[in-house]
Amino acid sequence: MESFHAHTGIVAPLEALNVDTDQIIPKQFLKRIERTGYGEFLFFDWRYKDDGKTPDPEFEMNAKRYQGAGILLTKDNFGCGSSREHAPWALHDYGIRVILAPSYADIFYNNCFNNGMLPIMLPSDVIEQLFQEVRASEGYLLVIDLEKQIITKPDTGEIPFEMDSYKKFRLLNGLDQIGLTLLNEDKITAYEKQRGIV
């Protein structure tokens, strides 16, 4: 898994509560066995008109100013619903590396760390202020520094954020569950030799 230290990116607003995983990546697109190729189907039912091809101009993220965004700004309980790992896959494939929200569904939150993405929890009033600033300034960029746990705004204002030290360690070192296991490869091999497995 790719490590995460810092990210500078355009912020795209998604002002919706309780966005579930079926809205993030609808079930009809879950037939692929790879982790890639899901980005084009992200928020499919919102991004496209009924023909499934024409971008819906009413969906805010479709605006030209938000194209290439690497940071998603959203509301409470993001990623609720089924536990499909395809949801962070779709966000990552689209280009999202950081999500800012007041709260997340637990399984989705943990799946983000397993896929090299940084979900940050911020107070609701801070999120509301960011929505206002993003909409008021085209090309609004944030700098996310995981090591320092600081978000730097265009006006150089800083927003500190909390992060579990274990999850932070995993992201900084690019360790998913398999990578964590391989940290103990020598011990595993020694155990297997002792047991006569290898």
GURO-714173 format. One record per residue (C-alpha): residue number from 1; residue in three letters; chain; y, z, x. Coordinates in pm, 1 decimal, m for minus. Each point is the difference from the previous one (the first is absolute). Example, Ala and Ser with C-alpha at 12.3 -4.5 7.8 and 13.67 -1.06 7.14 Angstrom:
SITE, i, aa, ch, py, pz, px
SITE, 1, ALA, A, m450.0, 780.0, 1230.0
SITE, 2, SER, A, 344.0, m66.0, 137.0
//
This chain:
SITE, i, aa, ch, py, pz, px
SITE, 1, MET, A, 0.0, 0.0, 0.0
SITE, 2, GLU, A, 350.5, m81.3, 119.0
SITE, 3, SER, A, 198.7, 305.3, 110.3
SITE, 4, PHE, A, 329.3, 90.5, m166.3
SITE, 5, HIS, A, 293.3, 146.1, 193.9
SITE, 6, ALA, A, 317.7, m139.0, m153.2
SITE, 7, HIS, A, 99.1, m268.9, m245.5
SITE, 8, THR, A, 329.0, m169.9, m81.1
SITE, 9, GLY, A, m1.8, m189.8, m325.1
SITE, 10, ILE, A, 174.0, m126.6, m310.1
SITE, 11, VAL, A, m48.3, 229.9, m298.0
SITE, 12, ALA, A, m127.0, m141.8, m330.6
SITE, 13, PRO, A, 52.0, 207.5, m316.2
SITE, 14, LEU, A, m271.0, 46.8, m261.9
SITE, 15, GLU, A, 149.8, 230.3, m260.3
SITE, 16, ALA, A, m310.1, 93.5, m195.0
SITE, 17, LEU, A, m185.4, 324.3, m66.8
SITE, 18, ASN, A, m379.0, 40.8, 17.7
SITE, 19, VAL, A, m70.6, m339.1, 155.8
SITE, 20, ASP, A, m377.5, m19.2, m6.4
SITE, 21, THR, A, m232.8, m189.3, 228.9
SITE, 22, ASP, A, m74.3, m263.3, m266.5
SITE, 23, GLN, A, 370.3, m84.2, m5.7
SITE, 24, ILE, A, 9.5, m7.9, 380.0
SITE, 25, ILE, A, m299.6, m235.8, 19.6
SITE, 26, PRO, A, m159.7, m106.6, m332.0
SITE, 27, LYS, A, m379.0, 22.6, m30.6
SITE, 28, GLN, A, m57.0, m378.2, m16.8
SITE, 29, PHE, A, 99.1, m27.9, 367.7
SITE, 30, LEU, A, m249.1, 253.7, 134.7
SITE, 31, LYS, A, m279.4, m248.6, 73.1
SITE, 32, ARG, A, 94.8, m59.5, 363.1
SITE, 33, ILE, A, m194.6, 188.3, 267.4
SITE, 34, GLU, A, 272.2, m25.5, 267.5
SITE, 35, ARG, A, 298.5, 233.9, 24.2
SITE, 36, THR, A, 237.9, m294.2, 21.7
SITE, 37, GLY, A, 124.4, m254.2, m251.0
SITE, 38, TYR, A, 108.7, 247.6, m266.0
SITE, 39, GLY, A, 374.8, m10.8, 66.2
SITE, 40, GLU, A, 61.0, m302.6, m220.9
SITE, 41, PHE, A, m146.8, 191.2, m294.5
SITE, 42, LEU, A, 201.1, 320.5, 49.3
SITE, 43, PHE, A, 161.5, 108.6, m330.3
SITE, 44, PHE, A, m132.9, m327.8, m139.6
SITE, 45, ASP, A, 62.7, 72.6, m368.3
SITE, 46, TRP, A, 361.5, 94.5, 76.4
SITE, 47, ARG, A, 79.3, m254.9, 271.4
SITE, 48, TYR, A, m104.0, m311.2, m193.0
SITE, 49, LYS, A, 56.9, m147.1, m341.6
SITE, 50, ASP, A, m292.4, m64.2, m236.5
SITE, 51, ASP, A, m101.7, m315.0, 190.8
SITE, 52, GLY, A, m88.9, 219.9, 299.2
SITE, 53, LYS, A, 199.5, m225.5, 234.6
SITE, 54, THR, A, 369.2, 19.7, m83.2
SITE, 55, PRO, A, 180.3, 304.0, 147.0
SITE, 56, ASP, A, 159.8, 208.1, m274.1
SITE, 57, PRO, A, 371.6, 41.4, 81.7
SITE, 58, GLU, A, 4.6, 317.4, m212.7
SITE, 59, PHE, A, m223.3, 174.6, 255.8
SITE, 60, GLU, A, 247.1, 151.8, 247.0
SITE, 61, MET, A, m219.5, m37.5, 308.9
SITE, 62, ASN, A, m0.2, m378.3, m52.3
SITE, 63, ALA, A, 370.0, m20.0, 88.4
SITE, 64, LYS, A, 67.3, m193.2, 318.8
SITE, 65, ARG, A, 172.4, 301.7, 158.0
SITE, 66, TYR, A, m327.5, 196.1, m2.0
SITE, 67, GLN, A, m223.8, m267.2, 149.7
SITE, 68, GLY, A, m168.5, 114.8, 319.4
SITE, 69, ALA, A, 39.6, 365.5, m95.1
SITE, 70, GLY, A, m206.7, 245.7, 201.7
SITE, 71, ILE, A, 96.1, 314.8, m190.6
SITE, 72, LEU, A, m69.4, 66.2, m368.0
SITE, 73, LEU, A, 222.7, 244.2, m188.7
SITE, 74, THR, A, m155.0, 128.5, m320.3
SITE, 75, LYS, A, m43.5, 291.7, m241.6
SITE, 76, ASP, A, m237.7, 288.0, m77.5
SITE, 77, ASN, A, m380.2, m17.3, 0.3
SITE, 78, PHE, A, m24.3, m334.8, 176.4
SITE, 79, GLY, A, m357.3, m129.0, 38.5
SITE, 80, CYS, A, m158.2, 187.3, m289.3
SITE, 81, GLY, A, m302.0, m133.8, m188.5
SITE, 82, SER, A, m321.9, m119.3, 159.8
SITE, 83, SER, A, m70.6, 71.8, 365.2
SITE, 84, ARG, A, m18.6, m364.5, 110.9
SITE, 85, GLU, A, 88.2, m39.5, 367.2
SITE, 86, HIS, A, 113.4, m353.3, m82.7
SITE, 87, ALA, A, 337.2, 146.1, m106.9
SITE, 88, PRO, A, 112.8, 95.6, 351.9
SITE, 89, TRP, A, m165.2, m318.5, 129.6
SITE, 90, ALA, A, 221.8, m207.1, m233.4
SITE, 91, LEU, A, 315.5, 188.1, 97.1
SITE, 92, HIS, A, m79.3, m29.1, 370.5
SITE, 93, ASP, A, m85.5, m369.8, m27.9
SITE, 94, TYR, A, 330.3, m59.5, m180.0
SITE, 95, GLY, A, 179.7, 160.4, 295.7
SITE, 96, ILE, A, 66.1, 354.1, m122.9
SITE, 97, ARG, A, m39.7, 258.0, 278.7
SITE, 98, VAL, A, 185.1, 295.2, m154.6
SITE, 99, ILE, A, 21.8, 132.6, m355.7
SITE, 100, LEU, A, 266.7, 245.8, m111.5
SITE, 101, ALA, A, m67.3, 197.5, m318.6
SITE, 102, PRO, A, 25.9, 353.8, m134.3
SITE, 103, SER, A, m378.2, 22.3, m49.2
SITE, 104, TYR, A, m325.3, m196.8, 22.7
SITE, 105, ALA, A, m345.8, 9.7, m149.0
SITE, 106, ASP, A, m220.5, 184.9, 252.5
SITE, 107, ILE, A, m263.3, m268.4, 61.4
SITE, 108, PHE, A, 256.1, m275.9, 39.4
SITE, 109, TYR, A, 204.5, 219.5, 234.6
SITE, 110, ASN, A, m298.7, 57.3, 227.8
SITE, 111, ASN, A, m103.6, m366.5, m17.4
SITE, 112, CYS, A, 340.4, m95.5, 140.9
SITE, 113, PHE, A, m70.6, 197.2, 317.4
SITE, 114, ASN, A, m341.5, m166.2, 26.3
SITE, 115, ASN, A, 176.6, m336.2, 5.7
SITE, 116, GLY, A, 288.0, 59.9, 240.8
SITE, 117, MET, A, 269.8, 54.6, m263.3
SITE, 118, LEU, A, 245.7, 289.0, m19.7
SITE, 119, PRO, A, 58.3, 150.5, m346.8
SITE, 120, ILE, A, 296.3, 238.2, 16.6
SITE, 121, MET, A, 83.8, 257.4, m266.8
SITE, 122, LEU, A, 370.5, 64.9, m54.3
SITE, 123, PRO, A, 182.0, 210.8, m260.9
SITE, 124, SER, A, 85.7, m184.5, m322.6
SITE, 125, ASP, A, 374.6, 27.7, 58.4
SITE, 126, VAL, A, m35.9, m162.3, 343.2
SITE, 127, ILE, A, m206.9, m280.3, m152.1
SITE, 128, GLU, A, 265.0, m55.5, m269.2
SITE, 129, GLN, A, 273.3, m19.9, 263.3
SITE, 130, LEU, A, m202.1, m255.1, 195.5
SITE, 131, PHE, A, m42.7, m215.0, m313.3
SITE, 132, GLN, A, 377.9, m6.7, m39.1
SITE, 133, GLU, A, 60.5, m85.8, 365.1
SITE, 134, VAL, A, m267.9, m270.6, 13.9
SITE, 135, ARG, A, 143.8, m177.5, m304.2
SITE, 136, ALA, A, 357.2, 31.0, 125.4
SITE, 137, SER, A, m67.2, m155.4, 339.6
SITE, 138, GLU, A, m192.8, m324.0, 49.5
SITE, 139, GLY, A, m231.5, 10.0, 300.6
SITE, 140, TYR, A, m16.1, 379.5, m9.1
SITE, 141, LEU, A, m206.5, 111.6, 300.2
SITE, 142, LEU, A, m160.5, 332.0, 79.1
SITE, 143, VAL, A, m145.6, 112.1, 331.6
SITE, 144, ILE, A, m307.1, 219.6, m39.9
SITE, 145, ASP, A, m94.5, 207.6, 304.3
SITE, 146, LEU, A, m334.0, 171.6, m53.6
SITE, 147, GLU, A, 1.5, 188.1, 328.1
SITE, 148, LYS, A, 336.6, 164.7, m75.1
SITE, 149, GLN, A, m63.6, 0.7, m376.9
SITE, 150, ILE, A, 344.8, m144.7, m62.9
SITE, 151, ILE, A, 124.2, m282.3, m223.3
SITE, 152, THR, A, 325.6, m153.8, 125.3
SITE, 153, LYS, A, 226.3, m173.1, m251.5
SITE, 154, PRO, A, 241.2, m289.6, 70.4
SITE, 155, ASP, A, 291.9, 245.2, 8.3
SITE, 156, THR, A, m193.5, 195.4, 270.1
SITE, 157, GLY, A, m66.7, 282.0, m244.9
SITE, 158, GLU, A, m341.5, 159.4, 50.8
SITE, 159, ILE, A, m263.6, 116.0, m245.8
SITE, 160, PRO, A, m269.9, 228.7, 142.2
SITE, 161, PHE, A, m345.1, m10.2, m155.3
SITE, 162, GLU, A, m306.9, 222.0, 7.3
SITE, 163, MET, A, m334.7, m129.9, 122.1
SITE, 164, ASP, A, m340.1, 161.2, 40.1
SITE, 165, SER, A, m64.6, 27.2, 376.1
SITE, 166, TYR, A, m357.3, m130.8, m27.5
SITE, 167, LYS, A, 104.4, m308.9, m197.7
SITE, 168, LYS, A, 288.9, m55.4, 241.8
SITE, 169, PHE, A, m240.7, 16.9, 296.2
SITE, 170, ARG, A, m227.2, m257.0, m163.6
SITE, 171, LEU, A, 281.0, m247.5, m64.0
SITE, 172, LEU, A, 159.0, 40.0, 342.4
SITE, 173, ASN, A, m337.9, m70.3, 159.8
SITE, 174, GLY, A, m118.2, m268.3, m243.2
SITE, 175, LEU, A, m306.5, 196.3, m109.4
SITE, 176, ASP, A, m176.2, m69.3, m327.4
SITE, 177, GLN, A, m321.2, 184.3, m92.6
SITE, 178, ILE, A, m209.7, m214.7, 234.1
SITE, 179, GLY, A, 249.4, 44.2, 283.2
SITE, 180, LEU, A, m10.3, 376.9, m47.1
SITE, 181, THR, A, m378.8, m5.7, 20.2
SITE, 182, LEU, A, 8.9, m207.5, 317.9
SITE, 183, LEU, A, 213.3, 267.4, 168.4
SITE, 184, ASN, A, m326.3, 194.6, 13.9
SITE, 185, GLU, A, m214.8, m291.2, 116.9
SITE, 186, ASP, A, m115.5, 182.0, 315.9
SITE, 187, LYS, A, m111.7, 302.5, m200.7
SITE, 188, ILE, A, m175.0, m219.4, m255.4
SITE, 189, THR, A, m182.9, m190.9, 275.0
SITE, 190, ALA, A, m101.9, 326.3, 171.9
SITE, 191, TYR, A, m133.3, 134.3, m328.4
SITE, 192, GLU, A, m194.3, m320.7, m68.4
SITE, 193, LYS, A, m155.9, 12.3, 348.3
SITE, 194, GLN, A, m92.5, 362.9, m50.1
SITE, 195, ARG, A, m168.4, m89.3, m329.0
SITE, 196, GLY, A, m171.7, m302.8, 151.6
SITE, 197, ILE, A, 187.5, m238.5, m231.5
SITE, 198, VAL, A, 116.8, m223.4, 287.1
//
